């Protein structure tokens, strides 16, 4: 019955995840490149002195676990603020389930990724913040109407 409905309205469910799958090679390239560069000894890029605040060395893990926690919090904020449906519409059960799964992932990602170099977290946090800003801006009614 669902397949007939999809066919009648020319809906292709796999197209909804195609964008994410298409971005996966790019994300993996960035991830492995940053890990490789951050893991090199005697890097000429200055990553060992290019950090800020408590994470001055981007080539080692954050001993305070501050960066993994900030990363988890910004990921959770993206799950909370992100809008998978239309503005003002009641979210579907699938959207609520996805939001809960992302919140759970935000919690478990902290201990699972805490051993990674600080440079990875600077990259992830900056991406998360850009995603948050984009979500907030796209919720502004005149901007949302124009998109």
SERO-251050 format. One record per atom (N, C-alpha, C, CB): residue number from 0; x, y, z; atom name. Coordinates in steps of 0.2 Angstrom, whole numbers. Last residue first. Glycine has a CB too. Layout:
{r NUM,{X,Y,Z},"CA"}
...
//
This chain:
{r 146,{66,154,3},"N"}
{r 146,{69,148,1},"CA"}
{r 146,{65,142,-2},"C"}
{r 146,{73,144,7},"CB"}
{r 145,{58,164,8},"N"}
{r 145,{62,165,2},"CA"}
{r 145,{65,159,-1},"C"}
{r 145,{67,170,3},"CB"}
{r 144,{53,159,20},"N"}
{r 144,{48,160,14},"CA"}
{r 144,{52,161,8},"C"}
{r 144,{44,166,15},"CB"}
{r 143,{65,160,27},"N"}
{r 143,{62,153,26},"CA"}
{r 143,{57,154,20},"C"}
{r 143,{58,151,32},"CB"}
{r 142,{66,174,28},"N"}
{r 142,{71,170,25},"CA"}
{r 142,{68,163,23},"C"}
{r 142,{78,169,29},"CB"}
{r 141,{55,178,35},"N"}
{r 141,{56,180,29},"CA"}
{r 141,{61,176,25},"C"}
{r 141,{58,187,29},"CB"}
{r 140,{56,169,48},"N"}
{r 140,{51,168,43},"CA"}
{r 140,{52,171,36},"C"}
{r 140,{45,172,46},"CB"}
{r 139,{70,160,52},"N"}
{r 139,{68,167,52},"CA"}
{r 139,{63,167,46},"C"}
{r 139,{74,172,50},"CB"}
{r 138,{76,148,50},"N"}
{r 138,{70,148,54},"CA"}
{r 138,{67,155,54},"C"}
{r 138,{71,145,61},"CB"}
{r 137,{88,150,45},"N"}
{r 137,{83,147,40},"CA"}
{r 137,{76,147,44},"C"}
{r 137,{85,140,38},"CB"}
{r 136,{96,153,56},"N"}
{r 136,{94,158,51},"CA"}
{r 136,{88,156,46},"C"}
{r 136,{101,160,47},"CB"}
{r 135,{96,141,63},"N"}
{r 135,{93,147,66},"CA"}
{r 135,{91,152,61},"C"}
{r 135,{98,150,71},"CB"}
{r 134,{104,133,54},"N"}
{r 134,{97,131,56},"CA"}
{r 134,{93,137,59},"C"}
{r 134,{97,126,61},"CB"}
{r 133,{116,141,53},"N"}
{r 133,{111,140,47},"CA"}
{r 133,{104,138,49},"C"}
{r 133,{114,134,42},"CB"}
{r 132,{120,139,66},"N"}
{r 132,{119,146,63},"CA"}
{r 132,{114,145,57},"C"}
{r 132,{125,150,61},"CB"}
{r 131,{122,125,66},"N"}
{r 131,{117,128,71},"CA"}
{r 131,{115,135,68},"C"}
{r 131,{120,129,78},"CB"}
{r 130,{132,124,56},"N"}
{r 130,{126,120,55},"CA"}
{r 130,{120,124,60},"C"}
{r 130,{126,113,57},"CB"}
{r 129,{142,131,63},"N"}
{r 129,{140,133,56},"CA"}
{r 129,{133,130,55},"C"}
{r 129,{145,131,50},"CB"}
{r 128,{144,122,74},"N"}
{r 128,{142,129,75},"CA"}
{r 128,{139,132,68},"C"}
{r 128,{148,133,77},"CB"}
{r 127,{149,110,67},"N"}
{r 127,{142,110,71},"CA"}
{r 127,{140,117,72},"C"}
{r 127,{143,107,78},"CB"}
{r 126,{161,115,62},"N"}
{r 126,{155,113,57},"CA"}
{r 126,{149,113,61},"C"}
{r 126,{157,106,55},"CB"}
{r 125,{168,118,74},"N"}
{r 125,{166,123,69},"CA"}
{r 125,{161,121,64},"C"}
{r 125,{173,125,65},"CB"}
{r 124,{168,105,79},"N"}
{r 124,{164,110,83},"CA"}
{r 124,{163,116,78},"C"}
{r 124,{168,113,89},"CB"}
{r 123,{176,98,69},"N"}
{r 123,{169,96,71},"CA"}
{r 123,{165,102,74},"C"}
{r 123,{169,90,75},"CB"}
{r 122,{188,106,71},"N"}
{r 122,{185,105,64},"CA"}
{r 122,{178,103,65},"C"}
{r 122,{188,99,60},"CB"}
{r 121,{191,103,84},"N"}
{r 121,{191,110,82},"CA"}
{r 121,{187,110,75},"C"}
{r 121,{198,114,81},"CB"}
{r 120,{192,90,84},"N"}
{r 120,{187,93,87},"CA"}
{r 120,{186,100,85},"C"}
{r 120,{188,92,95},"CB"}
{r 119,{204,88,77},"N"}
{r 119,{198,85,74},"CA"}
{r 119,{192,88,77},"C"}
{r 119,{198,77,76},"CB"}
{r 118,{213,94,85},"N"}
{r 118,{212,97,79},"CA"}
{r 118,{206,94,76},"C"}
{r 118,{218,95,74},"CB"}
{r 117,{215,85,96},"N"}
{r 117,{211,91,97},"CA"}
{r 117,{209,94,90},"C"}
{r 117,{215,96,101},"CB"}
{r 116,{213,68,92},"N"}
{r 116,{217,74,92},"CA"}
{r 116,{213,80,93},"C"}
{r 116,{222,75,86},"CB"}
{r 115,{204,56,102},"N"}
{r 115,{206,59,96},"CA"}
{r 115,{210,66,97},"C"}
{r 115,{200,60,91},"CB"}
{r 114,{198,51,113},"N"}
{r 114,{205,50,112},"CA"}
{r 114,{208,53,106},"C"}
{r 114,{206,42,112},"CB"}
{r 113,{184,54,113},"N"}
{r 113,{189,58,117},"CA"}
{r 113,{196,57,116},"C"}
{r 113,{187,56,124},"CB"}
{r 112,{175,46,106},"N"}
{r 112,{180,50,102},"CA"}
{r 112,{185,54,106},"C"}
{r 112,{176,55,98},"CB"}
{r 111,{167,40,116},"N"}
{r 111,{170,36,110},"CA"}
{r 111,{175,40,106},"C"}
{r 111,{164,34,106},"CB"}
{r 110,{163,49,125},"N"}
{r 110,{168,44,127},"CA"}
{r 110,{171,40,121},"C"}
{r 110,{165,39,132},"CB"}
{r 109,{155,57,116},"N"}
{r 109,{160,60,120},"CA"}
{r 109,{165,55,122},"C"}
{r 109,{157,63,126},"CB"}
{r 108,{145,49,109},"N"}
{r 108,{151,51,105},"CA"}
{r 108,{157,54,110},"C"}
{r 108,{149,56,100},"CB"}
{r 107,{135,48,118},"N"}
{r 107,{140,42,118},"CA"}
{r 107,{146,44,114},"C"}
{r 107,{137,36,115},"CB"}
{r 106,{128,60,116},"N"}
{r 106,{130,58,123},"CA"}
{r 106,{136,53,122},"C"}
{r 106,{124,55,127},"CB"}
{r 105,{125,60,103},"N"}
{r 105,{128,66,105},"CA"}
{r 105,{131,64,112},"C"}
{r 105,{124,72,106},"CB"}
{r 104,{117,48,102},"N"}
{r 104,{123,48,99},"CA"}
{r 104,{128,54,102},"C"}
{r 104,{123,49,91},"CB"}
{r 103,{105,53,108},"N"}
{r 103,{109,48,111},"CA"}
{r 103,{116,47,108},"C"}
{r 103,{105,41,110},"CB"}
{r 102,{102,63,99},"N"}
{r 102,{103,65,106},"CA"}
{r 102,{107,60,109},"C"}
{r 102,{97,67,110},"CB"}
{r 101,{99,55,88},"N"}
{r 101,{104,60,88},"CA"}
{r 101,{106,62,94},"C"}
{r 101,{102,66,83},"CB"}
{r 100,{88,48,93},"N"}
{r 100,{94,44,91},"CA"}
{r 100,{100,49,91},"C"}
{r 100,{93,41,85},"CB"}
{r 99,{79,59,94},"N"}
{r 99,{81,55,100},"CA"}
{r 99,{87,51,99},"C"}
{r 99,{75,50,103},"CB"}
{r 98,{77,62,81},"N"}
{r 98,{80,67,85},"CA"}
{r 98,{82,64,92},"C"}
{r 98,{74,72,87},"CB"}
{r 97,{72,50,76},"N"}
{r 97,{78,52,74},"CA"}
{r 97,{81,57,78},"C"}
{r 97,{77,55,66},"CB"}
{r 96,{59,50,83},"N"}
{r 96,{64,45,84},"CA"}
{r 96,{71,47,82},"C"}
{r 96,{62,38,81},"CB"}
{r 95,{54,62,77},"N"}
{r 95,{55,62,84},"CA"}
{r 95,{60,56,86},"C"}
{r 95,{49,61,88},"CB"}
{r 94,{52,57,64},"N"}
{r 94,{57,63,66},"CA"}
{r 94,{58,63,73},"C"}
{r 94,{53,69,63},"CB"}
{r 93,{43,47,66},"N"}
{r 93,{50,45,63},"CA"}
{r 93,{55,51,65},"C"}
{r 93,{50,44,56},"CB"}
{r 92,{32,53,70},"N"}
{r 92,{35,49,75},"CA"}
{r 92,{42,47,73},"C"}
{r 92,{31,42,76},"CB"}
{r 91,{33,71,65},"N"}
{r 91,{31,64,64},"CA"}
{r 91,{35,59,69},"C"}
{r 91,{32,61,57},"CB"}
{r 90,{29,86,72},"N"}
{r 90,{34,81,70},"CA"}
{r 90,{31,74,70},"C"}
{r 90,{41,82,74},"CB"}
{r 89,{18,98,66},"N"}
{r 89,{19,93,72},"CA"}
{r 89,{24,88,69},"C"}
{r 89,{13,90,74},"CB"}
{r 88,{24,113,60},"N"}
{r 88,{20,107,59},"CA"}
{r 88,{22,102,65},"C"}
{r 88,{22,104,52},"CB"}
{r 87,{31,125,61},"N"}
{r 87,{25,124,65},"CA"}
{r 87,{21,118,64},"C"}
{r 87,{21,130,62},"CB"}
{r 86,{39,122,46},"N"}
{r 86,{39,126,52},"CA"}
{r 86,{32,126,55},"C"}
{r 86,{41,133,50},"CB"}
{r 85,{41,105,41},"N"}
{r 85,{39,111,40},"CA"}
{r 85,{38,115,46},"C"}
{r 85,{32,111,36},"CB"}
{r 84,{55,95,48},"N"}
{r 84,{49,96,44},"CA"}
{r 84,{47,103,43},"C"}
{r 84,{43,93,48},"CB"}
{r 83,{67,96,54},"N"}
{r 83,{66,91,49},"CA"}
{r 83,{60,92,45},"C"}
{r 83,{67,84,52},"CB"}
{r 82,{77,107,61},"N"}
{r 82,{70,106,59},"CA"}
{r 82,{69,102,53},"C"}
{r 82,{67,113,58},"CB"}
{r 81,{88,108,75},"N"}
{r 81,{87,106,68},"CA"}
{r 81,{79,105,67},"C"}
{r 81,{91,100,66},"CB"}
{r 80,{88,110,88},"N"}
{r 80,{86,115,85},"CA"}
{r 80,{85,114,77},"C"}
{r 80,{92,121,85},"CB"}
{r 79,{92,97,93},"N"}
{r 79,{87,100,96},"CA"}
{r 79,{84,106,91},"C"}
{r 79,{89,103,102},"CB"}
{r 78,{103,93,85},"N"}
{r 78,{98,89,85},"CA"}
{r 78,{91,92,88},"C"}
{r 78,{99,83,89},"CB"}
{r 77,{112,104,88},"N"}
{r 77,{109,103,81},"CA"}
{r 77,{103,99,81},"C"}
{r 77,{115,100,77},"CB"}
{r 76,{114,101,102},"N"}
{r 76,{110,107,100},"CA"}
{r 76,{108,107,93},"C"}
{r 76,{115,113,101},"CB"}
{r 75,{122,89,100},"N"}
{r 75,{115,89,103},"CA"}
{r 75,{111,95,101},"C"}
{r 75,{115,88,111},"CB"}
{r 74,{133,95,95},"N"}
{r 74,{129,90,91},"CA"}
{r 74,{122,90,93},"C"}
{r 74,{133,84,91},"CB"}
{r 73,{137,103,105},"N"}
{r 73,{135,107,99},"CA"}
{r 73,{131,102,94},"C"}
{r 73,{141,110,95},"CB"}
{r 72,{140,93,115},"N"}
{r 72,{134,98,116},"CA"}
{r 72,{132,102,109},"C"}
{r 72,{137,103,121},"CB"}
{r 71,{150,86,108},"N"}
{r 71,{144,83,110},"CA"}
{r 71,{138,88,111},"C"}
{r 71,{145,78,116},"CB"}
{r 70,{159,97,108},"N"}
{r 70,{157,94,102},"CA"}
{r 70,{151,90,103},"C"}
{r 70,{163,89,99},"CB"}
{r 69,{161,99,122},"N"}
{r 69,{158,104,118},"CA"}
{r 69,{156,102,111},"C"}
{r 69,{164,110,117},"CB"}
{r 68,{167,86,125},"N"}
{r 68,{161,88,128},"CA"}
{r 68,{157,94,124},"C"}
{r 68,{162,90,135},"CB"}
{r 67,{179,87,117},"N"}
{r 67,{174,82,116},"CA"}
{r 67,{167,83,119},"C"}
{r 67,{176,75,119},"CB"}
{r 66,{185,98,124},"N"}
{r 66,{183,98,117},"CA"}
{r 66,{178,93,115},"C"}
{r 66,{189,98,113},"CB"}
{r 65,{187,94,137},"N"}
{r 65,{183,100,136},"CA"}
{r 65,{180,100,129},"C"}
{r 65,{186,106,137},"CB"}
{r 64,{195,84,142},"N"}
{r 64,{189,82,139},"CA"}
{r 64,{185,88,137},"C"}
{r 64,{186,77,143},"CB"}
{r 63,{208,88,146},"N"}
{r 63,{202,90,150},"CA"}
{r 63,{196,87,148},"C"}
{r 63,{202,98,151},"CB"}
{r 62,{217,84,136},"N"}
{r 62,{217,81,143},"CA"}
{r 62,{211,82,147},"C"}
{r 62,{223,82,146},"CB"}
{r 61,{214,81,120},"N"}
{r 61,{212,86,125},"CA"}
{r 61,{212,83,132},"C"}
{r 61,{205,90,124},"CB"}
{r 60,{227,74,111},"N"}
{r 60,{220,74,114},"CA"}
{r 60,{220,79,119},"C"}
{r 60,{218,67,116},"CB"}
{r 59,{237,83,99},"N"}
{r 59,{236,78,105},"CA"}
{r 59,{229,79,107},"C"}
{r 59,{241,80,111},"CB"}
{r 58,{238,93,90},"N"}
{r 58,{241,86,88},"CA"}
{r 58,{240,81,94},"C"}
{r 58,{248,87,86},"CB"}
{r 57,{236,106,95},"N"}
{r 57,{231,102,91},"CA"}
{r 57,{232,95,89},"C"}
{r 57,{229,106,85},"CB"}
{r 56,{240,113,109},"N"}
{r 56,{243,109,105},"CA"}
{r 56,{237,105,101},"C"}
{r 56,{247,104,108},"CB"}
{r 55,{231,121,117},"N"}
{r 55,{236,124,113},"CA"}
{r 55,{239,120,108},"C"}
{r 55,{242,127,118},"CB"}
{r 54,{218,121,124},"N"}
{r 54,{220,116,119},"CA"}
{r 54,{225,119,114},"C"}
{r 54,{214,114,115},"CB"}
{r 53,{213,132,132},"N"}
{r 53,{217,126,135},"CA"}
{r 53,{219,121,130},"C"}
{r 53,{212,123,140},"CB"}
{r 52,{216,144,120},"N"}
{r 52,{213,143,126},"CA"}
{r 52,{217,137,130},"C"}
{r 52,{205,141,126},"CB"}
{r 51,{221,136,105},"N"}
{r 51,{219,142,109},"CA"}
{r 51,{217,140,115},"C"}
{r 51,{214,146,105},"CB"}
{r 50,{234,130,93},"N"}
{r 50,{228,130,97},"CA"}
{r 50,{226,137,100},"C"}
{r 50,{227,124,101},"CB"}
{r 49,{246,129,87},"N"}
{r 49,{241,133,84},"CA"}
{r 49,{234,133,87},"C"}
{r 49,{240,131,77},"CB"}
{r 48,{257,121,90},"N"}
{r 48,{256,128,94},"CA"}
{r 48,{251,132,91},"C"}
{r 48,{263,132,93},"CB"}
{r 47,{255,111,82},"N"}
{r 47,{257,109,89},"CA"}
{r 47,{257,116,93},"C"}
{r 47,{264,106,89},"CB"}
{r 46,{253,115,70},"N"}
{r 46,{247,113,73},"CA"}
{r 46,{249,111,81},"C"}
{r 46,{245,106,70},"CB"}
{r 45,{262,120,61},"N"}
{r 45,{261,124,67},"CA"}
{r 45,{255,121,71},"C"}
{r 45,{261,131,66},"CB"}
{r 44,{266,114,49},"N"}
{r 44,{260,118,49},"CA"}
{r 44,{258,122,55},"C"}
{r 44,{254,114,47},"CB"}
{r 43,{276,105,50},"N"}
{r 43,{278,112,48},"CA"}
{r 43,{272,117,48},"C"}
{r 43,{281,112,41},"CB"}
{r 42,{277,93,62},"N"}
{r 42,{273,96,57},"CA"}
{r 42,{275,103,56},"C"}
{r 42,{265,96,59},"CB"}
{r 41,{283,84,71},"N"}
{r 41,{287,89,67},"CA"}
{r 41,{283,92,61},"C"}
{r 41,{294,87,65},"CB"}
{r 40,{273,70,67},"N"}
{r 40,{278,74,72},"CA"}
{r 40,{281,79,67},"C"}
{r 40,{283,68,75},"CB"}
{r 39,{256,69,63},"N"}
{r 39,{263,69,61},"CA"}
{r 39,{267,73,66},"C"}
{r 39,{263,73,54},"CB"}
{r 38,{242,70,67},"N"}
{r 38,{246,65,70},"CA"}
{r 38,{254,65,68},"C"}
{r 38,{243,59,68},"CB"}
{r 37,{237,80,59},"N"}
{r 37,{238,82,66},"CA"}
{r 37,{242,76,70},"C"}
{r 37,{231,82,70},"CB"}
{r 36,{237,74,47},"N"}
{r 36,{241,80,48},"CA"}
{r 36,{242,81,55},"C"}
{r 36,{238,86,44},"CB"}
{r 35,{228,63,49},"N"}
{r 35,{235,62,47},"CA"}
{r 35,{239,68,48},"C"}
{r 35,{235,60,39},"CB"}
{r 34,{216,70,53},"N"}
{r 34,{219,65,58},"CA"}
{r 34,{227,64,56},"C"}
{r 34,{216,59,58},"CB"}
{r 33,{214,77,41},"N"}
{r 33,{215,81,48},"CA"}
{r 33,{219,76,53},"C"}
{r 33,{209,84,51},"CB"}
{r 32,{212,66,33},"N"}
{r 32,{217,71,31},"CA"}
{r 32,{219,75,38},"C"}
{r 32,{215,76,26},"CB"}
{r 31,{200,60,38},"N"}
{r 31,{207,56,38},"CA"}
{r 31,{213,61,37},"C"}
{r 31,{206,51,33},"CB"}
{r 30,{191,71,37},"N"}
{r 30,{192,68,43},"CA"}
{r 30,{199,64,43},"C"}
{r 30,{187,62,45},"CB"}
{r 29,{191,74,23},"N"}
{r 29,{192,79,28},"CA"}
{r 29,{195,76,35},"C"}
{r 29,{187,84,29},"CB"}
{r 28,{186,61,19},"N"}
{r 28,{192,64,16},"CA"}
{r 28,{195,69,21},"C"}
{r 28,{192,67,9},"CB"}
{r 27,{174,60,25},"N"}
{r 27,{179,55,26},"CA"}
{r 27,{186,58,24},"C"}
{r 27,{178,48,23},"CB"}
{r 26,{167,70,18},"N"}
{r 26,{168,71,26},"CA"}
{r 26,{174,66,28},"C"}
{r 26,{161,69,29},"CB"}
{r 25,{167,66,5},"N"}
{r 25,{170,72,7},"CA"}
{r 25,{172,72,14},"C"}
{r 25,{166,78,4},"CB"}
{r 24,{160,54,6},"N"}
{r 24,{167,53,4},"CA"}
{r 24,{170,60,6},"C"}
{r 24,{167,52,-3},"CB"}
{r 23,{147,59,11},"N"}
{r 23,{151,55,15},"CA"}
{r 23,{158,54,13},"C"}
{r 23,{148,48,15},"CB"}
{r 22,{139,66,2},"N"}
{r 22,{143,70,6},"CA"}
{r 22,{148,65,10},"C"}
{r 22,{140,74,11},"CB"}
{r 21,{130,56,-3},"N"}
{r 21,{135,59,-8},"CA"}
{r 21,{140,63,-4},"C"}
{r 21,{131,64,-12},"CB"}
{r 20,{123,53,8},"N"}
{r 20,{128,48,6},"CA"}
{r 20,{133,51,1},"C"}
{r 20,{124,42,3},"CB"}
{r 19,{115,65,9},"N"}
{r 19,{120,63,14},"CA"}
{r 19,{125,58,12},"C"}
{r 19,{116,60,20},"CB"}
{r 18,{108,64,-3},"N"}
{r 18,{113,69,-2},"CA"}
{r 18,{118,68,4},"C"}
{r 18,{108,75,0},"CB"}
{r 17,{101,52,-1},"N"}
{r 17,{106,52,-7},"CA"}
{r 17,{111,58,-5},"C"}
{r 17,{103,53,-13},"CB"}
{r 16,{90,52,7},"N"}
{r 16,{97,50,10},"CA"}
{r 16,{102,51,5},"C"}
{r 16,{97,44,13},"CB"}
{r 15,{80,55,-2},"N"}
{r 15,{81,59,4},"CA"}
{r 15,{87,58,8},"C"}
{r 15,{75,57,9},"CB"}
{r 14,{80,45,-11},"N"}
{r 14,{82,52,-13},"CA"}
{r 14,{84,56,-7},"C"}
{r 14,{78,55,-18},"CB"}
{r 13,{73,34,-6},"N"}
{r 13,{80,34,-6},"CA"}
{r 13,{83,41,-8},"C"}
{r 13,{83,29,-11},"CB"}
{r 12,{59,37,-9},"N"}
{r 12,{62,38,-2},"CA"}
{r 12,{70,38,-2},"C"}
{r 12,{60,32,2},"CB"}
{r 11,{52,45,-21},"N"}
{r 11,{57,41,-21},"CA"}
{r 11,{61,41,-14},"C"}
{r 11,{62,42,-26},"CB"}
{r 10,{36,48,-27},"N"}
{r 10,{40,49,-21},"CA"}
{r 10,{46,43,-21},"C"}
{r 10,{36,49,-15},"CB"}
{r 9,{25,49,-36},"N"}
{r 9,{32,49,-38},"CA"}
{r 9,{37,51,-33},"C"}
{r 9,{32,55,-44},"CB"}
{r 8,{12,46,-31},"N"}
{r 8,{15,53,-30},"CA"}
{r 8,{22,54,-32},"C"}
{r 8,{14,55,-23},"CB"}
{r 7,{12,32,-34},"N"}
{r 7,{6,37,-37},"CA"}
{r 7,{9,44,-36},"C"}
{r 7,{0,36,-33},"CB"}
{r 6,{23,27,-27},"N"}
{r 6,{23,27,-35},"CA"}
{r 6,{18,32,-38},"C"}
{r 6,{21,20,-37},"CB"}
{r 5,{18,29,-14},"N"}
{r 5,{25,32,-17},"CA"}
{r 5,{25,33,-24},"C"}
{r 5,{31,28,-14},"CB"}
{r 4,{7,21,-15},"N"}
{r 4,{6,28,-13},"CA"}
{r 4,{13,32,-16},"C"}
{r 4,{5,29,-6},"CB"}
{r 3,{13,9,-17},"N"}
{r 3,{8,11,-22},"CA"}
{r 3,{7,19,-21},"C"}
{r 3,{1,8,-21},"CB"}
{r 2,{20,7,-5},"N"}
{r 2,{24,8,-11},"CA"}
{r 2,{19,10,-17},"C"}
{r 2,{26,1,-13},"CB"}
{r 1,{10,6,4},"N"}
{r 1,{14,12,5},"CA"}
{r 1,{18,13,-2},"C"}
{r 1,{19,11,10},"CB"}
{r 0,{4,-6,0},"N"}
{r 0,{0,0,0},"CA"}
{r 0,{4,6,0},"C"}
{r 0,{-5,0,6},"CB"}
//
